[in-house]
Amino acid sequence: MINVTKTFLPPQSEYGSILTRAWNSGWITNRGELVKELEERLKLRLGVSHVLAMTNGTLPIQIAIKALDLSGEIITTPFSYVATSSSIVWEDCTPIFVDIDPEHLTIDETKIEAAITSDTSAILATHVYGNPCHVEAIHTIAQKHELKVIYDAAHCFEVQFGGKSLFEYGDLSSCSFHATKLFHTGEGGALFTQSEELYNLLFSYHNFGHEGPEKIKHLGINAKMSELQAAMGLAVLPYMDEIISARKKIVETYQKGLGDLNLKFQKIRAGTRWNYSYFPVIFDSEAQLIKVQSALNVADIFPRRYFYPSLNTLPYVMPSSCPVAESIAERVTCLPLYHNLDIGDVQRIISIIKESL
Ligand SMILES: Cc1ncc(COP(=O)(O)O)c(C=O)c1O
């Protein structure tokens, strides 16, 4: 069976020897040496100012909203995973959906200003499949209207834009280290910010609001990454160059093999060093997508309709119209892409798509 993705598992002995350190210290959570080491290694590798490891990639978004003290309306994208919108609603704010740019698939920055009201407190946008939003335009709009900016950068491990980590844009960025992501800790995630003051606030929010062991400064939650998760991250990290270059080869094979068909691909924004995290293809119609998907399924190959459905159609948000996102969500699927996907299998996937079109 070929799934849309497959988790990279480091040699078990390497994971085991890192775990031995937790066994030796008897310390398996509450920011032991492994979490701290992972954060330091990420800081160096990614070139970021502050990183706070967390237990998944959803709580960071919720904590970001809480720590920035957001309320009222948050402008967001309908084309993302449900965690982006659900975090807004979970924090008692109202998502206001702005349609997407059909080429880059990120929020359409030219439509943001029209959606701003006196109730707007922030923009929460997703860098879709690791492709950056128009961060400069969003920065200018946010400055003009005094709005905070959060980026859901769940897919952006190792992505650079304008020569620096994409995590360094906005007030803060969240990333997911879920097992299906490019870099992973099983379950896991992180928040990134350039502000030390904000980092300190996020730190206490992710640890029950503690300021020292005996003082609770404000509301908080438990979003701490465990030592067991960090050990996985430390074991995966040395393989990242290898993983990314294997994925690059697969993406280039897809691009070459599918390039002459009537399919649309996401346009990667100029100035980006991308990470080859997903390979979305956009069909002419949903019927065509379903036809191709069925042919692949018969061959035991399972792409994933990701992102689907368009988030402005969720049952718990105010109905609104986002024709571009709705249309793309109906026609997009992500093809299998992972470090050890055989190039022969990639060619087979290409042939099945060609035949069924
Ligand atoms: C865009 C986006 N945001 C947030 C998340 C949530 O991350 P996690 O599953 O680590 O909580 C995901 C996970 O798939 C995602 O794709």
The ligand as an SDF file (V2000), in Angstrom:
LIG
                    3D

 16 16  0  0  0  0  0  0  0  0999 V2000
   -1.9730   23.7450    8.5080 C   0  0  0  0  0  0  0  0  0  0  0  0
   -2.0330   22.9590    9.7790 C   0  0  0  0  0  0  0  0  0  0  0  0
   -2.2220   23.6160   10.9410 N   0  0  0  0  0  0  0  0  0  0  0  0
   -2.2550   22.9480   12.1310 C   0  0  0  0  0  0  0  0  0  0  0  0
   -2.1240   21.5840   12.1940 C   0  0  0  0  0  0  0  0  0  0  0  0
   -2.2360   20.9040   13.5010 C   0  0  0  0  0  0  0  0  0  0  0  0
   -1.0580   20.2820   13.8990 O   0  0  0  0  0  0  0  0  0  0  0  0
   -1.0820   19.0380   14.9250 P   0  0  0  0  0  0  0  0  0  0  0  0
   -1.7010   17.8870   14.2130 O   0  0  0  0  0  0  0  0  0  0  0  0
    0.3630   18.8270   15.2320 O   0  0  0  0  0  0  0  0  0  0  0  0
   -1.8640   19.4720   16.1200 O   0  0  0  0  0  0  0  0  0  0  0  0
   -1.9400   20.8610   11.0050 C   0  0  0  0  0  0  0  0  0  0  0  0
   -1.7920   19.3830   11.0560 C   0  0  0  0  0  0  0  0  0  0  0  0
   -2.0380   18.6690   10.1450 O   0  0  0  0  0  0  0  0  0  0  0  0
   -1.8900   21.5580    9.7720 C   0  0  0  0  0  0  0  0  0  0  0  0
   -1.7250   20.9140    8.6060 O   0  0  0  0  0  0  0  0  0  0  0  0
  1  2  1  0
  2  3  1  0
  2 15  2  0
  3  4  2  0
  4  5  1  0
  5  6  1  0
  5 12  2  0
  6  7  1  0
  7  8  1  0
  8  9  2  0
  8 10  1  0
  8 11  1  0
 12 13  1  0
 12 15  1  0
 13 14  2  0
 15 16  1  0
M  END
$$$$
